[in-house]
Amino acid sequence: METKLNHVVLAAENDIKGAQSIHELMNIKAKYIGKKSEIMDLMKTLGSLSPEERPKVGKTINIAKQNIENLLENRIVKLKEMEYQKTLQDSKVDLSMPGYAIGYGSLHPLTIVWREIEDIFISMGFDIAEGYDIEDEFHNFDALNTPKDHPSRNLADTFYIKDDVLLRTQTSTVQIRTMENYKPPIKIISPGRCYRNDRPDASHSPAFHQVEALVVDENITFQDLRDTLNTFVKKMFGNHMKSRFRPHFFPFTEPSAEIDISCVNCGGKGCAICKNSGWLEMGGAGLVDPNVLGKLGIDTEKYSGFAFGLGIDRITILKYNIPGLRLLYENDIRFLKQFTMNN
Ligand code: DAH
């Protein structure tokens, strides 16, 4: 029987060597070790052998079968390699040719500043909160103490999607959403996109970015607001920078103020950019109106808060000395490329 098996293995070896495709190999496999193969027939005779002979013969058959399997396996590897070489030749790829240099992309300056703002406030103990770009009138106006006849609710100012649904005009919406969901102490910022029905020019864009801040805790005073903003301005623009507050009105803060920073261009001496005032406007701020807190179920005897909203676009053009908002939205590659080094 052993001679017979040797013949089978030799014949299989011959066939396998000659096979030119995986498909051919599969047929050869069926022929030599498949269900109807000679080897399998021999296996079936094992039952009629004596118990002493059975393991010996079984082992011999198995070795023959294993040999054929190994030969098949090696040929598959060989065929695959041949196929690969042929594909390479056919596609005429010259692997020794130097590749094309792939240029690095760059982060958009707004993204760079957005992330920097987040880092600064996180280092001051703030959490990042998120709101929605599509909002309802309650969160964008009513809950922020804005009367029904306030001009900012006008179609000429606000993009309405339908009656009560609009594109938020300010990130102050996140103040409300945060106070609805969390109890004081609250200490969050929320950077995000806002929308207003403005014609694009050097200082306006229908879509722009704000970062909102809200702190609610016991004994929060105007001084906390000032310290927080001063620290932020110095970390963002450098230690020499100053900020100041000008009295103003916002429906949801009392008292309210507008925030200026010393002119990044002239350092406060006065130039064309700051219209000789030495100051540039950066956003609004104030102590949260107890009316707003109260309606959200916050105990105004115990808690007070401050809030501010800054323009991220504004901070970006001041930080990088960019002449106007348009460049931020035109996606001119020559402009964007200049920020590669900052990533
Ligand atoms: N939401 C205001 C705006 O878009 C900016 C603002 C003012 C935000 C005062 C505040 C704030 O949080 O306290 O003009």
Residues whose N, C-alpha, C, O or C-beta is under 5 A from the ligand:
A	BS01	DAH	T169 Q170 S172 A213 F250 T253 G284 A285 G286 A307 F308 G309
